[in-house]
Amino acid sequence: ELTPEPEQPVVPDPEPDELAIARQAKLQEIAEQDEFSNKFFVSVKRGGAEIANQELWIDKDLRNSLYSITLPALQSDGETTTKLWTTGTPPQSIDVPIVWAMEKLPLLEIYAKRTYDLRASNEAATYAATTVDEIAQIDVKLNYPHFLTFELNLDLGV
């Protein structure tokens, strides 16, 4: 004769940990702020008037490649301009003088480093927080630098 298996007690799912939920929400907020900061603008001017203001982003790998390899190689090949691409859909190209790009890339790198430091600092504070209140006090937008806007004066070629 078969003996019925004993019934297993129903164990309720554990209640979500409020601190873990708050931490995860804050980390998402930090990531969104960081993603939002990944842009800069090029104000294209001709005849003293702005004819375009384009949003761009160049990630770290491309910044390094452009600055250390691509732009010097293009210059060695006799080129004086290169294309940068907007972040919009569809992307649009902007022809910029190589010398102008070489001057602006280090400034963009500094901006990117500062925003990275803020992201990492906010993440560290979020992990270090021991209460939901401490997490709520973290202002993920505080101290973020203003977006960079580089002027490209077509009359001057820079």
N, C-alpha and C positions, 0 to 999 in steps of 0.2 A: 504494500500500500504506500502511496506517495504522501509525503508530508508537505503540506503547503509551506512555501517560504515565508519566513516572518516578514511582516510589513516593515518597511524602512520608515523611520520617522521623517516627516517632511521638514527639511531645514530651510527656513526662509533665506532668501538672498540677503547678504549683508547690506545694510544701508550705505549708500555712497558717502564717502568721507568728505565732509564739507571743505576741509582744508585742501584735499587733493583736487576737488572740483574747482575751487577758487584758483589754485595754482595753475591748473590746466587752462582755465579761461584767461588768466593773466599772460601765460606764455603765448597763447594764440594772439592776444592783443599786441604783445611785443613783436611777434612775427609780422603781423599786419602793418604795424607802424614802420618796421624796418623795410618791408616790401614797398610801402608808400614812399619811402625816402630814396628809393633806387631810381632817381631821375635827375636830369639836369636840363637846362634849356639853352638854346642858341638863338639869340636875337639877331636876325639878319637885317642889316641896314644898308640902304642905298640913298644917296642924296640927303642924308641926315634923317631920313624917316625909316621906321621899322617896316619892313616888307614881309617879314615872317617871324614867328616865334615858335620854334620846334622843340618838342620834348624828345630827349634821347636818354639812353643808358648804355654804358659800356662796362661789362663785368670785368672782374679782376684779371682773368686770364687774357682777355682781349686787350685790356689796358697795358698789361705787361708786354704782350706780343707786339702791339703797335709801337710802343715807346722804344723797346730794346731791339726789335728786329725789323718789323714791317716798314715803318716810316723811314728809318735810316737806309734800308735797302731800296725803297722807292726813290729817295733822294739820290743815292748812288747811281740809280738807273736813269737819272735826269728828270724824274717827275717833280713837279712843284705843288701839285694838289692831290688830295685823296678824297674818297667818299666816306661820310659817316651816315648812319641810317637812323631814322626816327623810330620811336617805339610804337607808333600808330599802326592801324591796319587799313589799307596796306602800307608797309613802310615806304618812306620817301627818302631819297638820297639828298645829302647836302654836300656840295663840293667845297672843301676847305683847304686853305694853304697848309702844307705839311709843317712849315715853321709855326704857324698858329696852333696846330694840333699838338706839336711838341711842347709848346708853352703851356697849354691848357691841361694836358694829361696829368702832370704832377699835382695841379690844384684839385683835379677830380680825385686823385688818389688820396690826398689829404682829407677831402670831404668823406670819401668812402671809409677811411680809417676811423674818422671821428664817429660816424654813424654806427660802424661795427662795434666800437668801444661802448657806445651807449646801449646797443642791443645786449652785448655781453654783460654789462654792468646791471642792466635791468633783469636779465635772466638770473644772474647770481643773487640779486636781492630777492627775487621771487622764490628761489630755492632755499634761501636762508631764512625766509619769513616763517614764523612758527604759529601765526594766527591769521585768520581770514582778514581781520582788520589791518594787519601789517601789509598783506598783499594788496588790499584795496587802496592803501596809501601810496603805492608805487604809481607815479605819473609817467607813463611810457612816452609821452610827447615832450616832457620837460627837457630842455637843453638841446633838442634836436636842432641842427643848424638849418638856416634857410636854404632852400634849393639854390644851387649855383645857376647863374645866368651869364653866359659868355657872349660878348658882343662880337659879331663877325661883320666888319665894315667892308662891303664889297667895293666901295670907292678906293679904299686903301689896299685892298687885297688881303686885309687882316681884319 
